[in-house]
């Protein structure tokens, strides 16, 4: 198995409506986030604006993990709460 380390310092921040996001991996390598032609993507984001509207990823599964604290969110008019480190 090949293991790759993707340090945050080597990634560029992009702005989203609620803060900043850092892309660590996208597959396939030639895929472009803006084109939504990726199979999967790993990124981290800050949430600095409350409320915020998350980017919609129709046709994708999204997994959230809160690294600093919890998050209360509404998805399709359903309220959800994530605890720290909960997927």
VMD Tcl script that builds the backbone (N, CA, C; Angstrom):
set m [mol new atoms 261]
animate dup $m
set s [atomselect $m all]
$s set {name element resname resid chain x y z} {
  {N N UNK 1 A 0.846 -1.172 0.000}
  {CA C UNK 1 A 0.000 0.000 0.000}
  {C C UNK 1 A 0.894 1.237 0.000}
  {N N UNK 2 A 0.555 2.206 -0.830}
  {CA C UNK 2 A 1.258 3.481 -0.843}
  {C C UNK 2 A 0.506 4.466 0.031}
  {N N UNK 3 A 1.221 5.150 0.901}
  {CA C UNK 3 A 0.625 6.148 1.775}
  {C C UNK 3 A 1.188 7.511 1.393}
  {N N UNK 4 A 0.308 8.478 1.234}
  {CA C UNK 4 A 0.718 9.835 0.891}
  {C C UNK 4 A 0.263 10.780 1.997}
  {N N UNK 5 A 1.121 11.710 2.364}
  {CA C UNK 5 A 0.778 12.724 3.358}
  {C C UNK 5 A 0.486 14.018 2.609}
  {N N UNK 6 A -0.645 14.651 2.952}
  {CA C UNK 6 A -1.060 15.891 2.302}
  {C C UNK 6 A -1.112 17.006 3.339}
  {N N UNK 7 A 0.019 17.677 3.592}
  {CA C UNK 7 A 0.026 18.730 4.614}
  {C C UNK 7 A -0.842 19.927 4.198}
  {N N UNK 8 A -1.511 20.511 5.159}
  {CA C UNK 8 A -2.356 21.675 4.899}
  {C C UNK 8 A -1.553 22.806 4.273}
  {N N UNK 9 A -0.304 22.960 4.696}
  {CA C UNK 9 A 0.540 24.052 4.175}
  {C C UNK 9 A 0.786 23.933 2.671}
  {N N UNK 10 A 0.604 22.738 2.107}
  {CA C UNK 10 A 0.804 22.528 0.686}
  {C C UNK 10 A -0.472 22.663 -0.137}
  {N N UNK 11 A -1.585 22.982 0.515}
  {CA C UNK 11 A -2.839 23.146 -0.217}
  {C C UNK 11 A -3.260 24.612 -0.190}
  {N N UNK 12 A -3.970 25.012 -1.247}
  {CA C UNK 12 A -4.454 26.381 -1.360}
  {C C UNK 12 A -5.874 26.477 -0.837}
  {N N UNK 13 A -6.158 27.539 -0.112}
  {CA C UNK 13 A -7.511 27.763 0.391}
  {C C UNK 13 A -8.395 28.332 -0.719}
  {N N UNK 14 A -9.628 27.841 -0.761}
  {CA C UNK 14 A -10.655 28.401 -1.635}
  {C C UNK 14 A -11.750 28.951 -0.743}
  {N N UNK 15 A -12.423 29.962 -1.213}
  {CA C UNK 15 A -13.490 30.586 -0.430}
  {C C UNK 15 A -14.822 29.938 -0.785}
  {N N UNK 16 A -15.589 29.597 0.233}
  {CA C UNK 16 A -16.978 29.196 0.051}
  {C C UNK 16 A -17.824 30.146 0.884}
  {N N UNK 17 A -19.134 30.090 0.802}
  {CA C UNK 17 A -19.987 31.094 1.441}
  {C C UNK 17 A -19.826 31.156 2.954}
  {N N UNK 18 A -19.326 30.083 3.589}
  {CA C UNK 18 A -19.222 30.070 5.042}
  {C C UNK 18 A -17.817 30.165 5.597}
  {N N UNK 19 A -16.800 30.185 4.742}
  {CA C UNK 19 A -15.426 30.239 5.240}
  {C C UNK 19 A -14.435 29.834 4.168}
  {N N UNK 20 A -13.478 28.983 4.560}
  {CA C UNK 20 A -12.430 28.529 3.650}
  {C C UNK 20 A -12.468 27.012 3.532}
  {N N UNK 21 A -12.045 26.491 2.386}
  {CA C UNK 21 A -11.944 25.053 2.194}
  {C C UNK 21 A -10.582 24.725 1.597}
  {N N UNK 22 A -10.050 23.580 1.988}
  {CA C UNK 22 A -8.753 23.105 1.518}
  {C C UNK 22 A -8.945 21.733 0.896}
  {N N UNK 23 A -8.570 21.575 -0.361}
  {CA C UNK 23 A -8.680 20.289 -1.033}
  {C C UNK 23 A -7.374 19.528 -0.855}
  {N N UNK 24 A -7.462 18.313 -0.320}
  {CA C UNK 24 A -6.280 17.476 -0.107}
  {C C UNK 24 A -6.129 16.418 -1.185}
  {N N UNK 25 A -7.248 15.953 -1.713}
  {CA C UNK 25 A -7.177 14.910 -2.731}
  {C C UNK 25 A -8.438 14.943 -3.577}
  {N N UNK 26 A -8.245 14.696 -4.863}
  {CA C UNK 26 A -9.362 14.552 -5.786}
  {C C UNK 26 A -9.013 13.398 -6.725}
  {N N UNK 27 A -10.017 12.590 -7.052}
  {CA C UNK 27 A -9.767 11.443 -7.920}
  {C C UNK 27 A -10.822 11.396 -9.008}
  {N N UNK 28 A -10.402 11.173 -10.240}
  {CA C UNK 28 A -9.038 11.001 -10.712}
  {C C UNK 28 A -8.237 12.297 -10.630}
  {N N UNK 29 A -6.924 12.166 -10.710}
  {CA C UNK 29 A -6.028 13.314 -10.523}
  {C C UNK 29 A -6.347 14.484 -11.447}
  {N N UNK 30 A -6.818 14.203 -12.640}
  {CA C UNK 30 A -7.083 15.264 -13.618}
  {C C UNK 30 A -8.470 15.894 -13.434}
  {N N UNK 31 A -9.253 15.386 -12.500}
  {CA C UNK 31 A -10.600 15.917 -12.276}
  {C C UNK 31 A -10.521 17.350 -11.764}
  {N N UNK 32 A -11.584 18.079 -11.999}
  {CA C UNK 32 A -11.685 19.466 -11.542}
  {C C UNK 32 A -12.926 19.607 -10.665}
  {N N UNK 33 A -12.730 20.147 -9.483}
  {CA C UNK 33 A -13.833 20.367 -8.543}
  {C C UNK 33 A -14.975 21.147 -9.209}
  {N N UNK 34 A -14.634 22.232 -9.888}
  {CA C UNK 34 A -15.646 23.096 -10.496}
  {C C UNK 34 A -16.455 22.362 -11.565}
  {N N UNK 35 A -15.852 21.369 -12.224}
  {CA C UNK 35 A -16.547 20.614 -13.263}
  {C C UNK 35 A -17.386 19.474 -12.694}
  {N N UNK 36 A -17.219 19.187 -11.403}
  {CA C UNK 36 A -17.934 18.092 -10.736}
  {C C UNK 36 A -17.743 16.774 -11.496}
  {N N UNK 37 A -16.502 16.563 -11.971}
  {CA C UNK 37 A -16.203 15.337 -12.708}
  {C C UNK 37 A -15.325 14.382 -11.900}
  {N N UNK 38 A -15.338 14.523 -10.580}
  {CA C UNK 38 A -14.526 13.663 -9.734}
  {C C UNK 38 A -15.335 12.475 -9.234}
  {N N UNK 39 A -14.627 11.405 -8.879}
  {CA C UNK 39 A -15.249 10.230 -8.292}
  {C C UNK 39 A -15.341 10.421 -6.781}
  {N N UNK 40 A -14.241 10.899 -6.175}
  {CA C UNK 40 A -14.292 11.275 -4.765}
  {C C UNK 40 A -13.303 12.395 -4.500}
  {N N UNK 41 A -13.508 13.057 -3.387}
  {CA C UNK 41 A -12.707 14.224 -3.012}
  {C C UNK 41 A -12.608 14.268 -1.498}
  {N N UNK 42 A -11.420 14.621 -1.008}
  {CA C UNK 42 A -11.200 14.793 0.427}
  {C C UNK 42 A -10.797 16.244 0.649}
  {N N UNK 43 A -11.508 16.901 1.541}
  {CA C UNK 43 A -11.215 18.308 1.816}
  {C C UNK 43 A -11.556 18.626 3.267}
  {N N UNK 44 A -11.086 19.770 3.711}
  {CA C UNK 44 A -11.488 20.277 5.024}
  {C C UNK 44 A -11.979 21.703 4.829}
  {N N UNK 45 A -12.811 22.147 5.744}
  {CA C UNK 45 A -13.371 23.491 5.614}
  {C C UNK 45 A -13.542 24.118 6.989}
  {N N UNK 46 A -13.464 25.430 7.000}
  {CA C UNK 46 A -13.793 26.179 8.205}
  {C C UNK 46 A -15.212 26.704 8.050}
  {N N UNK 47 A -15.900 26.848 9.160}
  {CA C UNK 47 A -17.237 27.453 9.155}
  {C C UNK 47 A -17.116 28.730 9.970}
  {N N UNK 48 A -17.067 29.857 9.272}
  {CA C UNK 48 A -16.856 31.145 9.917}
  {C C UNK 48 A -18.095 32.022 9.903}
  {N N UNK 49 A -19.019 31.725 9.009}
  {CA C UNK 49 A -20.262 32.487 8.895}
  {C C UNK 49 A -21.426 31.611 9.330}
  {N N UNK 50 A -22.200 32.107 10.274}
  {CA C UNK 50 A -23.368 31.369 10.752}
  {C C UNK 50 A -24.568 32.288 10.630}
  {N N UNK 51 A -25.610 31.915 9.922}
  {CA C UNK 51 A -25.756 30.658 9.200}
  {C C UNK 51 A -24.947 30.673 7.900}
  {N N UNK 52 A -24.698 29.498 7.358}
  {CA C UNK 52 A -24.007 29.300 6.081}
  {C C UNK 52 A -24.820 28.338 5.239}
  {N N UNK 53 A -24.618 28.392 3.957}
  {CA C UNK 53 A -25.256 27.422 3.075}
  {C C UNK 53 A -24.157 26.592 2.434}
  {N N UNK 54 A -24.175 25.282 2.709}
  {CA C UNK 54 A -23.164 24.385 2.164}
  {C C UNK 54 A -23.366 24.235 0.657}
  {N N UNK 55 A -22.274 24.035 -0.050}
  {CA C UNK 55 A -22.323 23.772 -1.481}
  {C C UNK 55 A -23.101 22.480 -1.721}
  {N N UNK 56 A -23.947 22.486 -2.733}
  {CA C UNK 56 A -24.729 21.292 -3.049}
  {C C UNK 56 A -23.901 20.370 -3.938}
  {N N UNK 57 A -23.929 19.089 -3.630}
  {CA C UNK 57 A -23.226 18.080 -4.404}
  {C C UNK 57 A -24.219 17.023 -4.862}
  {N N UNK 58 A -25.091 17.392 -5.782}
  {CA C UNK 58 A -26.104 16.458 -6.281}
  {C C UNK 58 A -25.405 15.278 -6.958}
  {N N UNK 59 A -25.845 14.069 -6.595}
  {CA C UNK 59 A -25.266 12.870 -7.173}
  {C C UNK 59 A -24.069 12.332 -6.406}
  {N N UNK 60 A -23.687 12.992 -5.325}
  {CA C UNK 60 A -22.558 12.548 -4.501}
  {C C UNK 60 A -23.049 12.258 -3.092}
  {N N UNK 61 A -22.336 11.397 -2.400}
  {CA C UNK 61 A -22.542 11.205 -0.963}
  {C C UNK 61 A -21.573 12.109 -0.251}
  {N N UNK 62 A -22.017 12.761 0.805}
  {CA C UNK 62 A -21.146 13.659 1.570}
  {C C UNK 62 A -21.073 13.151 2.993}
  {N N UNK 63 A -19.854 13.050 3.492}
  {CA C UNK 63 A -19.615 12.637 4.872}
  {C C UNK 63 A -18.959 13.794 5.595}
  {N N UNK 64 A -19.550 14.222 6.694}
  {CA C UNK 64 A -19.013 15.322 7.496}
  {C C UNK 64 A -18.445 14.764 8.791}
  {N N UNK 65 A -17.314 15.286 9.195}
  {CA C UNK 65 A -16.720 14.961 10.489}
  {C C UNK 65 A -16.258 16.280 11.095}
  {N N UNK 66 A -16.805 16.620 12.248}
  {CA C UNK 66 A -16.425 17.853 12.922}
  {C C UNK 66 A -15.144 17.608 13.723}
  {N N UNK 67 A -14.112 18.370 13.424}
  {CA C UNK 67 A -12.822 18.166 14.082}
  {C C UNK 67 A -12.651 19.022 15.331}
  {N N UNK 68 A -13.283 20.199 15.363}
  {CA C UNK 68 A -13.086 21.122 16.486}
  {C C UNK 68 A -14.196 21.063 17.527}
  {N N UNK 69 A -15.412 20.917 17.071}
  {CA C UNK 69 A -16.563 20.929 17.984}
  {C C UNK 69 A -17.753 20.300 17.274}
  {N N UNK 70 A -18.931 20.534 17.744}
  {CA C UNK 70 A -20.127 19.979 17.124}
  {C C UNK 70 A -20.694 20.906 16.062}
  {N N UNK 71 A -21.760 20.454 15.408}
  {CA C UNK 71 A -22.415 21.241 14.374}
  {C C UNK 71 A -23.890 20.897 14.359}
  {N N UNK 72 A -24.724 21.929 14.351}
  {CA C UNK 72 A -26.161 21.749 14.144}
  {C C UNK 72 A -26.460 22.251 12.750}
  {N N UNK 73 A -27.144 21.417 11.981}
  {CA C UNK 73 A -27.349 21.703 10.567}
  {C C UNK 73 A -28.763 21.296 10.164}
  {N N UNK 74 A -29.271 21.912 9.113}
  {CA C UNK 74 A -30.570 21.533 8.567}
  {C C UNK 74 A -30.365 21.090 7.134}
  {N N UNK 75 A -30.796 19.855 6.836}
  {CA C UNK 75 A -30.671 19.286 5.502}
  {C C UNK 75 A -32.056 18.881 5.033}
  {N N UNK 76 A -32.502 19.470 3.934}
  {CA C UNK 76 A -33.842 19.184 3.404}
  {C C UNK 76 A -34.917 19.325 4.478}
  {N N UNK 77 A -34.830 20.384 5.235}
  {CA C UNK 77 A -35.770 20.738 6.305}
  {C C UNK 77 A -35.740 19.759 7.482}
  {N N UNK 78 A -34.703 18.936 7.549}
  {CA C UNK 78 A -34.517 18.025 8.670}
  {C C UNK 78 A -33.308 18.484 9.488}
  {N N UNK 79 A -33.521 18.707 10.779}
  {CA C UNK 79 A -32.428 19.164 11.639}
  {C C UNK 79 A -31.572 17.987 12.061}
  {N N UNK 80 A -30.248 18.182 11.982}
  {CA C UNK 80 A -29.288 17.155 12.377}
  {C C UNK 80 A -28.246 17.797 13.276}
  {N N UNK 81 A -27.663 16.981 14.149}
  {CA C UNK 81 A -26.599 17.464 15.029}
  {C C UNK 81 A -25.432 16.484 14.951}
  {N N UNK 82 A -24.246 17.020 14.763}
  {CA C UNK 82 A -23.030 16.217 14.721}
  {C C UNK 82 A -22.188 16.569 15.932}
  {N N UNK 83 A -21.746 15.542 16.645}
  {CA C UNK 83 A -20.816 15.751 17.751}
  {C C UNK 83 A -19.387 15.706 17.192}
  {N N UNK 84 A -18.451 16.181 17.972}
  {CA C UNK 84 A -17.058 16.156 17.548}
  {C C UNK 84 A -16.647 14.716 17.197}
  {N N UNK 85 A -16.005 14.541 16.049}
  {CA C UNK 85 A -15.499 13.277 15.514}
  {C C UNK 85 A -16.570 12.302 15.053}
  {N N UNK 86 A -17.838 12.658 15.167}
  {CA C UNK 86 A -18.911 11.787 14.679}
  {C C UNK 86 A -19.051 11.950 13.173}
  {N N UNK 87 A -19.256 10.828 12.464}
  {CA C UNK 87 A -19.426 10.893 11.002}
  {C C UNK 87 A -20.911 10.974 10.682}
}
mol reanalyze $m
mol bondsrecalc $m
mol representation Tube
mol addrep $m
